[in-house]
Amino acid sequence: MLTREQLDFYHENGYLLVEGLLTGEEAASLRRECHALADRLSAQTNIDATWGAARAAVAEAKETKIYHCHNVQFYSAAFTRLLVHEGLTEAASQIIGSPNVQLHHTKMFIKPPEKGSPFPMHQDHPYFPHARHSMIAAILFFDDAPEEKGCVRVVPGSHKLGPLEHDPQGGWHLPFSQYPIESAVACPAKAGDALFFSYLTIHGSGVNVSPEARTTLLIQMRDPEDPPTVKTHESRGQGMMLRGFDPLSLPRGVE
Ligand SMILES: O=C(O)CCC(=O)C(=O)O
């Protein structure tokens, strides 16, 4: 259960770090799942997801990598169980302000040691705009993410600016000179913490220059009564209910 102070902080700043949402054992076990999945996938294909814009914006990002997988719940049941974690969905429900929480998609990111790719500053809104802007992300940290690991950075209060114009070249991003990554507020986290933020909150992250990988899962969620305004970024599993029910769902065959 989030406190009134935590919810007030979220509404004022557009983000909230919830400490210890997962136990140390849960985080360690999910970390192993992520690395095993990355090993299985990278034996067959290139899973680097570094934005072209990251290489253009950050001098150290010439040779960096970030290992990635979308919708990890289709690869391992441990992630399916995580999606309905009581503490996660309760916090999401309180932040969204609805008893009903619907999945949009999930993304695993592993920033490898010493050369983990950055993310230029952006809102998530241009990727999947919705009518009422209920969309939030929860980044779950499976190992510690101090600043030197390229922790997430945010611009507090930027969710109040509404949707901003983004450059779609090499990943949707904001002008580098106006929003340098290093000028945003660092959100260092510990294994087991969860960082919640609105899809309107400007965020990004720096290079992992530490000797350890940074391992996270981003879960994007919305109020099921908040429709997309553009038919885009659809994926398998989208629409799965994580908490409550979908008031707009129709009987089979009527859809
Ligand atoms: O994991 C990170 O460092 C940031 C991820 C991000 O900005 C995104 O996926 O939109």
The ligand as a MOL file (V3000), in Angstrom:
LIG
                    3D

  0  0  0     0  0            999 V3000
M  V30 BEGIN CTAB
M  V30 COUNTS 10 9 0 0 0
M  V30 BEGIN ATOM
M  V30 1 O 16.0010 1.2900 -18.8010 0
M  V30 2 C 16.3800 2.4390 -19.0240 0
M  V30 3 O 17.4820 2.8450 -18.7160 0
M  V30 4 C 15.4410 3.4020 -19.7130 0
M  V30 5 C 14.4360 2.6980 -20.5720 0
M  V30 6 C 13.6010 3.6560 -21.3360 0
M  V30 7 O 13.7620 4.8300 -21.2840 0
M  V30 8 C 12.5020 3.1640 -22.1450 0
M  V30 9 O 12.4210 1.9550 -22.4140 0
M  V30 10 O 11.6600 3.9870 -22.5570 0
M  V30 END ATOM
M  V30 BEGIN BOND
M  V30 1 2 1 2
M  V30 2 1 2 3
M  V30 3 1 2 4
M  V30 4 1 4 5
M  V30 5 1 5 6
M  V30 6 2 6 7
M  V30 7 1 6 8
M  V30 8 2 8 9
M  V30 9 1 8 10
M  V30 END BOND
M  V30 END CTAB
M  END
